Amino acid sequence: MAATFSFEQLMAWQKAHRFTILVYQITRGYPQSELFGLTSQFRRAAISIEANIAEGYKKLSKSDKLRFLNISQGSLAECRNYIILSRDLEYIDIDQYEQLYYSLVEASKLLTAYSNGIISNNGIKE
């Protein structure tokens, strides 16, 4: 695998960033009463995914990198919950649900692959 020079080059970060943008776009339509509730929590969890990938990227030790990527995985699970809750509260329609869910799954797959690459040292380089 080719060396990367910034976290923006990581496909896992790119997918997480796209997911965050999608979350912001869709949550604009949530009820005003949710601004400090679900909207805020959902956005913060989405941001946490990409922010922890970025922070972990610059960590020098494998264990530090993996700790931040594990935090990202936890935030992914949190977002999955918010997607389901948003659907069940009827804040999103089925198309928005599928957009969010598909985007989350893509980010999750790439984050898992990146983490596994670091675990096995499969040429993951900075």
C-alpha angles and dihedrals in degrees: 000000000000120000117258125215101197139020089248088072092061113102089212091058092044092054091045090051091051089050091052091051090050091050090052092048095048097041090057084079095054118111115277087238088068096054093104094030127044096356093055095042093047093049093046092050091049091049089049091060096059096033093056092047088053094046094045091051092068096045112111103213125067091230092053092048092049093047091058092044089051089054087053090053089053090051089050089056090048090052091049087057092049091050091054092044092049090052093047092048087050093238089130133037125230093267092054090045091054092045092052094042095048092047091049092049091051091051092046094052093051093045090051091049091049091049092048090049090055092047092052096034090232094173096293103159138171 
